[in-house]
Amino acid sequence: MVLDEIVPGYRSYKQRNKAFLILESVYHHFKDIEERDRAIQTVKNAQNDEQRWHYATWQMKVNLIYDMRHEESFWIGDYSTEERGEAVLDVLETVRHGEEFDKISKGLTAPKRGLGRKSVFIENLINDNQIQRWDLLKAKYGTL
């Protein structure tokens, strides 16, 4: 970092100052929320473009859904829980076959070690009105 070179003692200030540590934590929290909103916007932009979805691999779809998850801070972002759920289901509706559906499901519920990801369950990302749509997708492609 440039300030480490310019300001003597800045590195130790960062490591020991509580205000800096809190500010850094908040910065990363809001950056994470911004990434989630960007993923939803990407899905909305590609919703009517079948060509774009044709090239999306199952790993890309897992990453999109993972980025759209909401945790304790779902009320801070630009999108509501319903909009997030719609975007997640829109991604899942682009699945081409049951094998891809299984790979996405397993990629979300049992992420590889070393990625630092928690398990994500689709049922936690959608609301009660979207359950029927989710059940239709499970019936069409199979369940875990």
N, C-alpha and C positions, 0 to 999 in steps of 0.2 A: 504494500500500500504506500502511496506517495507520502502521506502524513507521517508514516513511520520514519521516513528519511529526513523530512523537513523539521519536524518538531521533536526535539530531544525529550525522551521519556514518555512519548505518546503510547508506545506499545505497552508499557507497564500500567499506564492510566486505563487503557482498554481492559486489561486483565483484572484490575482490582476495583474499578469504579462501578458501584451498583447501578447508578443512573445509566451508564453506558450499556451495561449488560441488559437492563430492562428495555432500553431503546432498541438494541439490536434484536432482542426477542420479538418485540412488537413489529419491527421491520420485516422479519422473516415470516411472521404470522400473516401479515397483510399481503406479502408477496405470494404466499401459498393461496390465499383467497383469490388473488388476481389471476393466478394460473387456472384455478377451477372455473372462474368465469370465462376465461379465454377458451377453455375446452368446450364449454357450452356454446359459445359463439361460433366456434368451428363447426360443431354439429349442426347448428341452425343454418349456417351458410351452405353446408353440403347436403342438406336435407333433400333437396329436389335434384341433386346432381348425381345420377347413378354412376357416371363414369368415375367420379372421385371415389366412391365407395368400392368400385370394382378393384381398385389397387390397394385398398386398406387390408392389411394383414390382421390376423387375430390378435397379435401382440399390440398393434396400434390401437385396436378397439379396446383391449384391456387397459392400456394406458389412458385412453380418453375417459373411460368409465371411472378409472381410479382417480383421475384428476377432477371429475365432476362430483365426487363424493362430498358429503357434508358431514361435519362433525359438530362439535360444540359451538361453532361459529357460523352456522348456516344463515343466521339472520343478518350478517354483516354484508354479504355479497350482493351483487346486482340482480340475482335471480332468486325466485321463490323456490320452495321445496317442490312444488308442482312442476315448475318449468325444468328443474333439474331432473325430476323423474321422467318427464316427457323426453328430454334429451337422451337419457340413458336408454329408454325403450326404443327411441329412434335408432340408436346405434345397434341395439340387439336385433332390430328388424332387418338390418342389412346382412345378417348372417346368411351364408349360402347353403350350409348343410349341417347336419347334426354333429359331425366331428368338430367343426369350427365352434359350434355352440358349447360343446363340452370343454374344449380348450379354453375358451373365454371364461366359462364358469369356474374351472379349476384354477386358472390364472388369477382370478379375483379372490377366491375363497382360500387358496393355499399358495400364496406368492412364494417365489424362490427366495431362499435365504441369501442374505447379503444385499438385498435391495432396500432393506429398511422399511418395508411396507407392512401394514396391518391387513388382515383379511377384510374383504368388502363383500357384503351380502346384498344382492339386488333388492330383496324385500325391505331392507333398511333405507334404500334410496328412493323408493316410490311411496306414494300415499295410497290411501284406501281406494280411491277412485281408479287407480291405475293397476290394481291387483288383477283384474279380469284380463287386461291386455297382457300382463306378465304370464298369467296362467295359460293363455292361448299360445304364447311363444314356447313355454315349457312343453305343452302338449304336442306342438308341431315338431320340435327338435329333440325332445327327450329331456329327462331330468338327471341330475347327479345321483 
